[in-house]
Amino acid sequence: MPDGVMLHEKKKRFSEGVTGYHYLVLAVACFGWSFDTMDQWLYVLVKGHALRGLLPASVPDADVSKYTGYVQTALIFGWATGGLIFGMVGDRLGRTRTMIITIMMYAGFTGLSGLAQNWHQFLILRFLTGLGVGGEFAAGAALVAETFPDHSRATALGIVQATSALGNVTAALINMAFTQFMAPAEAWRWILGVGAFPVLLVVVIALFIHEPDRWKAARELSRQKKKDGIREVGSIIALFSEREVRRNTFVGLALGAVGIIGFWGISTWTPELVREMLLRANAEVDKTLVERYVSLAAMSQNIGAFFGALTFAWFANRIGRRGAFAVALVLCLVEIPATFYFATSITLALVFFFGMGFSLLFLLSGFTVYFPELFPTRLRATGTGFCYNVSRYAAAPFAALFGVLSASFGIQLAALMLSSVFLLGLVVLLFAPETKGKPLPE
C-alpha cells in the first residue's frame, strides 16, 4: 500500500477540533433546553392540583383529568405554533436572537401561570408558554448543529437532549421541596413561579454567543437570490417544493408525531398513575408523602431519560440513525404499557418509570440528532421546528383523548391503546433516509 494511503479513515475523537467556544455554545444550548424542560415538568407535576383548585367545586374529582387533558392539548398546540413561527424566525433573524426571545417567553409565561384565577386563564397561559417552548428547541438545535464539526455533531446534540432529563429532575426536586412545607393545593402556584428564573440565561446568550458562520453564509446567499423562491431563507413552501426536502419533511413530521404522542399523550400522566396507585392502597395516606413519592418517581423516570438520550447518539454512530430509531420504537412499544400495568407499588414504579424514561428519551433524542441533518442550512431551523413542533398539531388531540379514555376506562387501558402508535413509527422508518457519516446538506 503506498505511503499515506489508508484503507479506513481514522475515526476522530469528539474533542478533536472542538474549542472553548464550542463548549460554551454547548453549555448555553444545554441550559436553554434543560430550563425549558424544567418548566414543562413543573407543570406536569402540579397540573392535577392546579386544575382541581381552578375548577368549580361542583366538578367531580373523576372529571378533573378531562380538563387536564384540555389544558395539555392547548400547551401542545402552542408548542406546535411556536415551532412553526420561530423556526422561520430562527432562519431569518438568527439562532441566538431567537433563543433569547423564546426563553423569555417560556420562562415568563410559566411564572404567570402560577397567578391564574380560573382554568380558562391557565389554559391560555399554557398555550403562550408552549409558543416559547417550541421555538427554543429549533433555534438551539440548529445553533449546535451548525457550530460543531461534523464528526462531533451527533454526540453534541445527544448531550443537549440528555440535559432535558436534568431539567426534569430539577423540577421534581422543586416540587418535593415546596410540598414538604406547603399543602399541594397551595404549593403549585409557588412551584410555577420558580419557572420564571431561567430568563436570566438570556444575559449570557446576548453577551457571549454569536451567529454560526453557516447561517451567515446562507443568509448572504439568500440576499443575492431574493427572487429565487427555492433559495429563500426560512421558507415553508421550500419544505414541500423540492423533492428530497419534501420526503424528509414528511418523514420528520411522522416520526415527530409518534414521539410526541408517546411523551405528552401518555408518559406525562405518570404523576396521576402514582397518586391513584397510592390512594388505592391506602385512602388515608398522607398527601405530603404522596407528593414525595410522585417526585421520586419523576426523578427515576428522568434519570432513565438522561441515559436514554445519551444512548441514541451511541447507537446512531454505530448502527446508523434508522437502526437506532428502530430499537427505540420497539422499546417504547413494550415498556410504556408495561409501566402502566405493572407499577403497582412504589418500588415497582421506580423501576418501571426508569425504563419508560430511558425508552422515550432514547427515541426523542433522535429528533435532536436527526432533524437538523435532513435539511439544508437555509431551511435547517425551519425544517427542524416544522417537524418537531408542527407534528404536535396531529399529536395534540391525543393528550385530551388520554384524559377522556382514562376517565372512561382507566389509566392502564388508556396507555395500552395509545401505545399502538409506535407501530406506525416502525413503518415510517422504511421511508427514512440514512444520514450517518454524511455532512450537513448546504
The 8 nearest C-alpha neighbors of each residue, nearest first, counted from 0:
[[1, 2, 4, 5, 3, 6, 7, 8],
 [2, 0, 4, 3, 5, 6, 7, 8],
 [3, 1, 4, 0, 5, 6, 7, 8],
 [2, 4, 1, 5, 0, 6, 8, 7],
 [5, 3, 2, 1, 0, 6, 7, 8],
 [6, 4, 7, 3, 8, 0, 2, 9],
 [5, 7, 4, 8, 0, 9, 3, 1],
 [8, 6, 5, 9, 10, 4, 3, 11],
 [7, 9, 10, 5, 6, 11, 4, 3],
 [10, 8, 7, 11, 5, 6, 12, 150],
 [9, 11, 8, 12, 150, 7, 13, 15],
 [12, 10, 9, 15, 13, 150, 14, 151],
 [11, 13, 15, 14, 10, 151, 150, 16],
 [12, 14, 151, 15, 11, 150, 154, 17],
 [15, 13, 17, 12, 16, 151, 18, 11],
 [14, 16, 12, 17, 13, 11, 151, 18],
 [15, 17, 14, 18, 148, 13, 147, 12],
 [16, 18, 14, 15, 21, 19, 147, 148],
 [19, 17, 21, 20, 16, 22, 14, 15],
 [18, 20, 22, 21, 23, 17, 24, 25],
 [19, 21, 23, 22, 18, 24, 17, 25],
 [22, 20, 24, 18, 19, 23, 17, 25],
 [21, 23, 25, 19, 20, 24, 26, 18],
 [22, 24, 20, 26, 25, 21, 27, 19],
 [25, 23, 21, 27, 22, 26, 28, 20],
 [24, 26, 22, 28, 23, 27, 29, 21],
 [27, 25, 29, 23, 24, 28, 22, 30],
 [28, 26, 24, 30, 29, 25, 31, 23],
 [27, 29, 31, 25, 139, 26, 30, 24],
 [30, 28, 159, 26, 32, 27, 31, 33],
 [29, 31, 33, 27, 32, 28, 34, 26],
 [32, 30, 28, 29, 34, 33, 27, 35],
 [31, 33, 35, 29, 30, 34, 163, 28],
 [34, 32, 166, 163, 30, 36, 35, 162],
 [35, 33, 37, 31, 36, 32, 166, 30],
 [34, 36, 32, 33, 38, 37, 31, 132],
 [35, 37, 39, 33, 38, 34, 166, 163],
 [38, 36, 166, 167, 34, 170, 40, 39],
 [37, 39, 41, 36, 194, 35, 40, 34],
 [38, 40, 36, 37, 42, 41, 43, 35],
 [41, 39, 43, 42, 37, 38, 167, 170],
 [40, 42, 38, 170, 44, 43, 39, 37],
 [41, 43, 40, 45, 39, 44, 46, 38],
 [44, 42, 40, 46, 41, 45, 267, 39],
 [43, 45, 41, 42, 46, 40, 270, 174],
 [46, 44, 42, 48, 187, 47, 43, 49],
 [45, 47, 49, 42, 43, 48, 44, 50],
 [48, 46, 50, 49, 45, 51, 67, 63],
 [47, 49, 51, 45, 184, 46, 50, 52],
 [50, 48, 46, 52, 47, 51, 45, 53],
 [51, 49, 53, 52, 47, 48, 54, 46],
 [50, 52, 48, 54, 49, 53, 47, 63],
 [51, 53, 49, 50, 54, 48, 184, 55],
 [52, 54, 117, 50, 118, 51, 49, 116],
 [53, 55, 51, 52, 50, 118, 56, 117],
 [56, 54, 57, 58, 53, 52, 51, 117],
 [55, 57, 58, 54, 59, 51, 52, 53],
 [56, 58, 55, 59, 54, 60, 62, 51],
 [57, 59, 56, 55, 60, 62, 54, 63],
 [60, 58, 61, 62, 57, 63, 56, 55],
 [61, 59, 63, 62, 58, 51, 64, 56],
 [60, 62, 59, 63, 406, 64, 58, 65],
 [63, 61, 64, 60, 59, 65, 58, 406],
 [62, 64, 60, 65, 66, 61, 67, 51],
 [65, 63, 67, 402, 62, 66, 68, 61],
 [66, 64, 402, 68, 67, 63, 62, 403],
 [67, 65, 69, 68, 63, 64, 70, 62],
 [68, 66, 64, 70, 65, 69, 71, 63],
 [67, 69, 399, 71, 402, 65, 66, 398],
 [70, 68, 66, 72, 399, 67, 71, 73],
 [71, 69, 122, 73, 67, 72, 68, 66],
 [70, 72, 68, 74, 73, 69, 67, 398],
 [71, 73, 395, 69, 75, 70, 74, 398],
 [74, 72, 76, 70, 126, 71, 75, 77],
 [75, 73, 126, 125, 71, 129, 77, 72],
 [74, 76, 78, 72, 77, 73, 395, 391],
 [77, 75, 73, 79, 78, 74, 392, 80],
 [76, 78, 129, 126, 130, 80, 74, 75],
 [79, 77, 129, 133, 75, 130, 81, 76],
 [78, 80, 388, 389, 76, 82, 391, 77],
 [81, 79, 77, 83, 82, 78, 130, 84],
 [82, 130, 80, 133, 134, 78, 84, 83],
 [81, 83, 133, 134, 384, 388, 79, 80],
 [84, 82, 80, 385, 81, 86, 85, 384],
 [85, 83, 81, 86, 87, 82, 80, 88],
 [84, 86, 88, 134, 87, 82, 81, 89],
 [85, 87, 381, 384, 380, 89, 88, 83],
 [88, 86, 233, 381, 85, 90, 89, 84],
 [87, 89, 85, 91, 92, 86, 90, 84],
 [88, 90, 93, 94, 86, 87, 92, 97],
 [91, 89, 233, 87, 88, 380, 93, 92],
 [92, 90, 88, 89, 93, 233, 232, 87],
 [91, 93, 88, 89, 90, 96, 97, 94],
 [94, 92, 89, 96, 90, 91, 95, 97],
 [93, 95, 138, 89, 97, 96, 142, 98],
 [96, 94, 98, 97, 93, 210, 99, 209],
 [97, 95, 99, 98, 93, 94, 100, 92],
 [96, 98, 100, 94, 95, 99, 89, 101],
 [99, 97, 95, 101, 135, 96, 100, 102],
 [98, 100, 96, 201, 97, 102, 101, 103],
 [101, 99, 97, 103, 98, 102, 104, 96],
 [100, 102, 131, 104, 98, 135, 103, 99],
 [103, 101, 104, 105, 99, 100, 98, 106],
 [102, 104, 198, 101, 100, 106, 107, 105],
 [105, 103, 131, 101, 107, 102, 106, 108],
 [104, 106, 128, 131, 102, 108, 107, 132],
 [107, 105, 195, 109, 103, 104, 108, 194],
 [108, 106, 195, 104, 110, 109, 105, 103],
 [107, 109, 111, 128, 110, 105, 106, 124],
 [110, 108, 112, 106, 111, 107, 194, 191],
 [109, 111, 192, 195, 108, 107, 191, 194],
 [110, 112, 108, 113, 114, 109, 107, 192],
 [113, 111, 109, 114, 115, 110, 124, 121],
 [112, 114, 188, 191, 111, 115, 192, 110],
 [113, 115, 112, 111, 116, 188, 110, 192],
 [116, 114, 121, 112, 120, 113, 117, 111],
 [117, 115, 114, 53, 120, 118, 121, 119],
 [118, 116, 53, 119, 120, 115, 121, 54],
 [117, 119, 121, 53, 120, 122, 54, 50],
 [120, 118, 122, 121, 117, 123, 116, 115],
 [121, 119, 123, 122, 118, 117, 115, 124],
 [120, 122, 118, 124, 115, 119, 123, 112],
 [121, 123, 70, 119, 125, 120, 124, 118],
 [124, 122, 126, 120, 125, 121, 127, 119],
 [125, 123, 127, 121, 126, 122, 112, 108],
 [124, 126, 128, 74, 122, 127, 123, 129],
 [125, 127, 74, 77, 129, 123, 73, 124],
 [128, 126, 124, 130, 129, 125, 77, 123],
 [129, 127, 105, 125, 108, 130, 126, 131],
 [128, 130, 78, 77, 132, 126, 74, 127],
 [81, 131, 129, 77, 78, 127, 128, 133],
 [132, 130, 101, 105, 104, 134, 129, 133],
 [131, 133, 129, 135, 134, 130, 105, 78],
 [134, 132, 82, 78, 81, 131, 130, 135],
 [133, 135, 82, 85, 81, 131, 132, 136],
 [136, 134, 101, 138, 98, 132, 137, 133],
 [135, 137, 139, 138, 134, 133, 140, 32],
 [136, 138, 384, 140, 380, 139, 135, 134],
 [139, 137, 94, 141, 135, 136, 140, 89],
 [138, 140, 142, 136, 28, 141, 137, 135],
 [139, 141, 137, 143, 142, 138, 136, 144],
 [140, 142, 144, 138, 139, 143, 380, 145],
 [143, 141, 139, 140, 145, 144, 94, 138],
 [142, 144, 146, 140, 145, 141, 147, 139],
 [145, 143, 141, 142, 146, 152, 147, 140],
 [146, 144, 142, 143, 147, 141, 211, 213],
 [145, 147, 143, 144, 211, 142, 148, 21],
 [146, 148, 152, 144, 145, 143, 151, 149],
 [149, 147, 150, 151, 152, 146, 16, 17],
 [148, 150, 152, 151, 438, 147, 439, 153],
 [149, 151, 148, 152, 11, 13, 153, 12],
 [152, 150, 13, 154, 149, 148, 153, 155],
 [151, 153, 155, 149, 154, 147, 150, 144],
 [154, 152, 156, 368, 155, 151, 312, 157],
 [153, 155, 157, 156, 312, 151, 152, 158],
 [156, 154, 158, 152, 157, 153, 151, 159],
 [155, 157, 159, 153, 158, 154, 368, 367],
 [156, 158, 154, 160, 155, 159, 312, 309],
 [157, 159, 161, 155, 156, 160, 154, 309],
 [160, 158, 29, 156, 157, 162, 161, 155],
 [159, 161, 157, 364, 158, 162, 163, 308],
 [162, 160, 308, 305, 158, 163, 159, 164],
 [163, 161, 165, 164, 33, 160, 159, 29],
 [162, 164, 33, 166, 161, 165, 160, 36],
 [163, 165, 301, 167, 305, 162, 166, 304],
 [166, 164, 162, 168, 167, 163, 169, 33],
 [167, 165, 37, 33, 169, 163, 164, 168],
 [166, 168, 37, 164, 170, 169, 165, 40],
 [169, 167, 298, 171, 165, 170, 166, 301],
 [168, 170, 166, 172, 167, 171, 165, 173],
 [169, 171, 167, 173, 37, 41, 168, 172],
 [170, 172, 294, 168, 174, 169, 173, 298],
 [171, 173, 175, 169, 174, 170, 176, 168],
 [174, 172, 170, 176, 171, 175, 169, 177],
 [175, 173, 171, 172, 177, 176, 178, 170],
 [174, 176, 172, 178, 173, 291, 177, 294],
 [177, 175, 173, 174, 179, 178, 172, 180],
 [176, 178, 179, 174, 175, 180, 181, 186],
 [179, 177, 181, 175, 180, 183, 176, 182],
 [178, 180, 177, 176, 181, 287, 175, 291],
 [181, 179, 178, 177, 182, 176, 186, 287],
 [182, 180, 178, 186, 179, 177, 183, 185],
 [181, 183, 184, 185, 186, 178, 180, 287],
 [184, 182, 186, 185, 178, 181, 187, 48],
 [183, 185, 182, 48, 186, 187, 52, 49],
 [186, 184, 183, 182, 187, 188, 181, 189],
 [187, 185, 183, 189, 188, 181, 184, 182],
 [186, 188, 190, 189, 45, 185, 191, 49],
 [187, 189, 113, 191, 190, 186, 192, 185],
 [190, 188, 192, 186, 191, 187, 193, 113],
 [189, 191, 187, 192, 193, 188, 186, 174],
 [192, 190, 113, 194, 193, 110, 188, 189],
 [191, 193, 110, 189, 194, 190, 113, 195],
 [194, 192, 191, 195, 190, 196, 189, 110],
 [193, 195, 191, 192, 38, 110, 196, 109],
 [194, 196, 106, 110, 107, 193, 197, 192],
 [195, 197, 198, 194, 193, 199, 106, 192],
 [198, 196, 199, 200, 195, 106, 34, 194],
 [197, 199, 103, 196, 200, 106, 201, 102],
 [200, 198, 197, 201, 202, 196, 203, 103],
 [201, 199, 198, 202, 203, 197, 204, 31],
 [200, 202, 204, 99, 199, 203, 198, 205],
 [203, 201, 205, 200, 204, 199, 206, 198],
 [202, 204, 206, 201, 205, 200, 207, 208],
 [205, 203, 201, 208, 202, 206, 207, 200],
 [204, 206, 202, 203, 207, 201, 208, 99],
 [207, 205, 203, 204, 202, 208, 201, 209],
 [206, 208, 204, 203, 205, 209, 23, 202],
 [209, 207, 204, 205, 206, 95, 24, 210],
 [210, 208, 211, 95, 207, 205, 204, 94],
 [209, 211, 95, 94, 93, 212, 214, 208],
 [212, 210, 213, 214, 146, 145, 209, 215],
 [211, 213, 215, 214, 216, 210, 145, 146],
 [214, 212, 216, 211, 215, 145, 217, 376],
 [215, 213, 217, 211, 216, 212, 218, 376],
 [214, 216, 212, 218, 217, 213, 219, 211],
 [215, 217, 219, 213, 214, 218, 212, 220],
 [218, 216, 214, 220, 377, 219, 215, 221],
 [217, 219, 221, 215, 220, 216, 214, 222],
 [218, 220, 222, 216, 221, 217, 215, 223],
 [221, 219, 217, 223, 222, 218, 216, 224],
 [220, 222, 218, 224, 223, 219, 231, 225],
 [223, 221, 219, 225, 220, 224, 218, 231],
 [222, 224, 220, 221, 225, 219, 226, 218],
 [225, 223, 221, 227, 226, 222, 220, 230],
 [226, 224, 222, 227, 221, 223, 231, 228],
 [225, 227, 224, 228, 231, 230, 223, 229],
 [226, 228, 224, 230, 225, 229, 231, 221],
 [229, 227, 231, 230, 226, 225, 237, 234],
 [230, 228, 227, 237, 231, 240, 241, 234],
 [231, 229, 228, 227, 221, 232, 224, 225],
 [230, 232, 228, 221, 229, 234, 225, 233],
 [233, 231, 377, 234, 221, 90, 378, 230],
 [232, 234, 87, 90, 378, 381, 91, 231],
 [235, 233, 236, 237, 232, 231, 378, 87],
 [234, 236, 238, 237, 233, 381, 239, 87],
 [235, 237, 234, 238, 239, 240, 229, 228],
 [236, 238, 240, 239, 235, 234, 229, 241],
 [239, 237, 235, 236, 245, 244, 240, 248],
 [238, 240, 245, 237, 236, 241, 244, 242],
 [239, 241, 237, 238, 236, 242, 245, 229],
 [242, 240, 244, 239, 245, 243, 237, 238],
 [241, 243, 245, 244, 246, 240, 239, 238],
 [244, 242, 246, 245, 241, 247, 248, 239],
 [243, 245, 247, 241, 246, 242, 238, 248],
 [244, 246, 239, 248, 242, 243, 247, 238],
 [247, 245, 243, 249, 248, 244, 250, 242],
 [246, 248, 250, 244, 245, 249, 373, 251],
 [247, 249, 245, 251, 246, 250, 244, 252],
 [248, 250, 252, 246, 251, 247, 253, 245],
 [251, 249, 247, 253, 248, 252, 431, 254],
 [250, 252, 386, 248, 254, 249, 253, 255],
 [253, 251, 386, 249, 255, 390, 250, 254],
 [252, 254, 256, 250, 255, 251, 249, 257],
 [255, 253, 257, 251, 256, 252, 424, 250],
 [254, 256, 252, 387, 258, 253, 257, 390],
 [257, 255, 390, 259, 253, 394, 254, 258],
 [258, 256, 254, 260, 255, 259, 424, 420],
 [259, 257, 261, 255, 260, 256, 363, 262],
 [258, 260, 262, 256, 261, 257, 263, 255],
 [259, 261, 264, 257, 394, 258, 262, 263],
 [262, 260, 258, 259, 265, 264, 263, 257],
 [261, 263, 266, 259, 260, 265, 264, 258],
 [264, 262, 267, 260, 259, 265, 261, 266],
 [263, 265, 398, 260, 397, 261, 262, 401],
 [266, 264, 261, 262, 263, 267, 268, 414],
 [265, 267, 262, 268, 269, 263, 261, 264],
 [266, 268, 269, 263, 265, 43, 262, 264],
 [269, 267, 266, 271, 270, 265, 272, 43],
 [268, 270, 272, 271, 267, 266, 273, 297],
 [271, 269, 273, 272, 268, 293, 274, 44],
 [270, 272, 274, 269, 268, 273, 275, 47],
 [271, 273, 269, 275, 270, 274, 276, 268],
 [274, 272, 276, 270, 275, 271, 293, 277],
 [273, 275, 271, 277, 276, 272, 278, 270],
 [276, 274, 272, 278, 273, 277, 279, 271],
 [277, 275, 273, 279, 274, 278, 272, 280],
 [278, 276, 280, 274, 279, 275, 273, 281],
 [279, 277, 282, 281, 275, 280, 276, 274],
 [278, 280, 276, 277, 281, 275, 282, 274],
 [279, 281, 277, 278, 276, 282, 284, 275],
 [282, 280, 278, 283, 284, 279, 277, 276],
 [281, 283, 278, 284, 279, 280, 277, 285],
 [284, 282, 281, 285, 278, 286, 280, 277],
 [285, 283, 281, 282, 286, 278, 289, 288],
 [284, 286, 288, 287, 283, 289, 282, 290],
 [287, 285, 289, 288, 284, 290, 183, 182],
 [286, 288, 290, 289, 285, 179, 178, 291],
 [289, 287, 291, 286, 285, 290, 292, 284],
 [288, 290, 286, 292, 287, 291, 293, 285],
 [291, 289, 293, 287, 292, 288, 294, 286],
 [290, 292, 288, 294, 289, 293, 175, 295],
 [291, 293, 295, 289, 294, 290, 296, 288],
 [292, 294, 290, 296, 291, 295, 270, 273],
 [293, 295, 171, 297, 291, 292, 296, 175],
 [296, 294, 292, 298, 297, 293, 291, 299],
 [297, 295, 299, 293, 349, 298, 294, 292],
 [298, 296, 294, 300, 295, 299, 171, 301],
 [299, 297, 168, 295, 301, 300, 296, 302],
 [298, 300, 353, 296, 302, 297, 301, 349],
 [301, 299, 353, 352, 356, 297, 303, 298],
 [300, 302, 304, 164, 303, 298, 299, 356],
 [303, 301, 305, 299, 304, 300, 298, 164],
 [302, 304, 357, 353, 356, 301, 300, 306],
 [303, 305, 357, 356, 301, 307, 360, 302],
 [306, 304, 161, 164, 302, 308, 303, 307],
 [307, 305, 309, 303, 308, 304, 310, 357],
 [306, 308, 357, 361, 304, 310, 360, 305],
 [307, 309, 361, 161, 360, 364, 305, 310],
 [308, 310, 306, 307, 157, 311, 312, 161],
 [309, 311, 307, 313, 308, 312, 306, 314],
 [310, 312, 314, 361, 313, 309, 308, 315],
 [311, 313, 315, 310, 157, 314, 154, 309],
 [314, 312, 310, 311, 316, 315, 317, 309],
 [315, 313, 311, 317, 323, 316, 312, 318],
 [316, 314, 319, 320, 312, 323, 317, 313],
 [315, 317, 313, 314, 319, 312, 318, 435],
 [318, 316, 314, 315, 319, 313, 435, 312],
 [319, 317, 322, 315, 314, 316, 323, 320],
 [320, 318, 315, 435, 322, 321, 317, 316],
 [319, 321, 315, 323, 322, 433, 324, 435],
 [322, 320, 324, 323, 319, 433, 325, 428],
 [323, 321, 325, 319, 324, 320, 318, 326],
 [322, 324, 320, 326, 314, 315, 325, 321],
 [325, 323, 327, 321, 322, 326, 328, 320],
 [326, 324, 322, 328, 323, 327, 321, 425],
 [327, 325, 323, 329, 324, 328, 330, 322],
 [326, 328, 324, 362, 330, 325, 329, 361],
 [329, 327, 331, 325, 330, 326, 421, 332],
 [330, 328, 332, 326, 331, 327, 325, 333],
 [329, 331, 327, 328, 333, 332, 358, 334],
 [332, 330, 328, 334, 358, 333, 329, 335],
 [331, 333, 329, 330, 421, 334, 418, 328],
 [334, 332, 331, 330, 335, 336, 337, 329],
 [333, 335, 337, 331, 355, 330, 336, 332],
 [334, 336, 338, 337, 331, 355, 333, 332],
 [337, 335, 415, 339, 338, 334, 414, 340],
 [338, 336, 334, 340, 335, 339, 341, 333],
 [339, 337, 335, 351, 336, 342, 341, 340],
 [338, 340, 411, 336, 337, 341, 342, 335],
 [341, 339, 337, 338, 411, 342, 336, 343],
 [340, 342, 343, 338, 337, 339, 347, 351],
 [343, 341, 348, 347, 338, 344, 339, 340],
 [342, 344, 341, 276, 347, 348, 345, 340],
 [345, 343, 347, 346, 342, 348, 276, 277],
 [344, 346, 348, 347, 349, 343, 342, 292],
 [347, 345, 349, 348, 344, 350, 342, 343],
 [346, 348, 342, 350, 344, 349, 345, 351],
 [347, 349, 342, 345, 351, 346, 350, 352],
 [348, 350, 352, 346, 296, 347, 299, 351],
 [351, 349, 347, 353, 348, 352, 354, 346],
 [350, 352, 354, 338, 348, 353, 349, 347],
 [353, 351, 300, 355, 349, 354, 350, 348],
 [352, 354, 300, 303, 299, 356, 351, 350],
 [355, 353, 357, 351, 352, 356, 303, 358],
 [354, 356, 352, 358, 357, 353, 335, 334],
 [355, 357, 304, 300, 303, 353, 359, 354],
 [356, 358, 307, 304, 303, 354, 355, 360],
 [359, 357, 361, 355, 331, 356, 330, 360],
 [358, 360, 362, 361, 356, 357, 363, 355],
 [361, 359, 363, 308, 304, 362, 307, 364],
 [360, 362, 307, 308, 358, 311, 359, 364],
 [363, 361, 360, 327, 359, 365, 364, 324],
 [362, 364, 360, 365, 366, 361, 359, 258],
 [365, 363, 308, 367, 160, 366, 360, 362],
 [364, 366, 368, 363, 367, 362, 369, 311],
 [365, 367, 369, 364, 370, 368, 363, 387],
 [366, 368, 364, 365, 369, 156, 370, 140],
 [367, 369, 365, 153, 366, 156, 370, 157],
 [370, 368, 366, 372, 371, 365, 367, 373],
 [369, 371, 372, 383, 373, 366, 367, 368],
 [372, 370, 373, 369, 379, 383, 374, 141],
 [373, 371, 369, 370, 439, 374, 434, 440],
 [372, 374, 370, 371, 247, 369, 375, 244],
 [373, 375, 379, 372, 378, 371, 440, 382],
 [376, 374, 440, 441, 378, 377, 379, 439],
 [377, 375, 379, 441, 378, 217, 374, 214],
 [376, 378, 232, 217, 375, 379, 233, 90],
 [379, 377, 381, 376, 233, 375, 382, 380],
 [378, 380, 376, 374, 382, 381, 375, 371],
 [381, 379, 86, 383, 137, 382, 141, 90],
 [380, 382, 86, 87, 378, 384, 379, 233],
 [383, 381, 385, 379, 384, 380, 378, 386],
 [384, 382, 380, 370, 386, 385, 381, 137],
 [383, 385, 82, 137, 86, 381, 387, 382],
 [384, 386, 382, 389, 83, 383, 388, 387],
 [387, 385, 252, 251, 383, 384, 388, 389],
 [388, 386, 255, 384, 385, 383, 390, 389],
 [387, 389, 79, 82, 390, 391, 385, 384],
 [390, 388, 79, 385, 391, 392, 386, 83],
 [389, 391, 256, 252, 388, 392, 393, 255],
 [392, 390, 394, 389, 79, 393, 388, 395],
 [393, 391, 390, 395, 394, 389, 76, 79],
 [392, 394, 391, 390, 395, 256, 396, 389],
 [393, 395, 391, 260, 256, 392, 397, 396],
 [394, 396, 72, 392, 391, 397, 75, 393],
 [397, 395, 399, 398, 394, 72, 400, 393],
 [396, 398, 400, 264, 399, 395, 394, 401],
 [399, 397, 264, 401, 68, 400, 396, 72],
 [398, 400, 68, 402, 69, 396, 397, 401],
 [401, 399, 397, 403, 402, 398, 404, 396],
 [402, 400, 404, 398, 399, 403, 405, 413],
 [401, 403, 65, 405, 68, 399, 64, 400],
 [402, 404, 400, 406, 405, 401, 65, 407],
 [405, 403, 407, 401, 413, 406, 402, 408],
 [404, 406, 409, 410, 402, 408, 403, 407],
 [405, 407, 403, 404, 409, 408, 402, 61],
 [406, 408, 404, 405, 409, 403, 402, 410],
 [409, 407, 405, 404, 406, 412, 413, 410],
 [410, 408, 405, 411, 412, 406, 407, 413],
 [409, 411, 405, 413, 412, 414, 408, 272],
 [412, 410, 339, 414, 413, 409, 340, 415],
 [411, 413, 415, 414, 410, 409, 416, 408],
 [414, 412, 410, 416, 404, 411, 405, 415],
 [415, 413, 411, 412, 417, 416, 336, 265],
 [416, 414, 412, 336, 418, 413, 417, 411],
 [417, 415, 413, 414, 418, 419, 412, 420],
 [416, 418, 419, 414, 415, 420, 413, 265],
 [419, 417, 420, 415, 416, 332, 414, 421],
 [418, 420, 417, 421, 422, 416, 332, 415],
 [421, 419, 418, 422, 423, 417, 257, 424],
 [422, 420, 424, 423, 419, 332, 328, 418],
 [421, 423, 425, 424, 420, 419, 426, 332],
 [424, 422, 426, 421, 420, 425, 427, 257],
 [423, 425, 421, 427, 422, 426, 254, 257],
 [424, 426, 422, 428, 423, 427, 325, 421],
 [425, 427, 423, 424, 428, 429, 422, 430],
 [428, 426, 424, 429, 425, 430, 423, 250],
 [429, 427, 431, 430, 425, 426, 321, 424],
 [428, 430, 427, 426, 431, 425, 432, 321],
 [431, 429, 428, 427, 432, 250, 426, 246],
 [430, 432, 428, 429, 250, 433, 427, 321],
 [433, 431, 434, 430, 247, 321, 428, 373],
 [432, 434, 435, 320, 321, 431, 319, 437],
 [435, 433, 437, 432, 436, 320, 372, 319],
 [434, 436, 319, 437, 433, 320, 316, 315],
 [437, 435, 434, 438, 150, 316, 149, 319],
 [436, 438, 434, 435, 439, 149, 440, 372],
 [439, 437, 149, 440, 436, 372, 434, 435],
 [438, 440, 372, 441, 437, 375, 149, 374],
 [439, 441, 375, 438, 374, 376, 372, 373],
 [440, 375, 376, 439, 377, 374, 217, 213]]
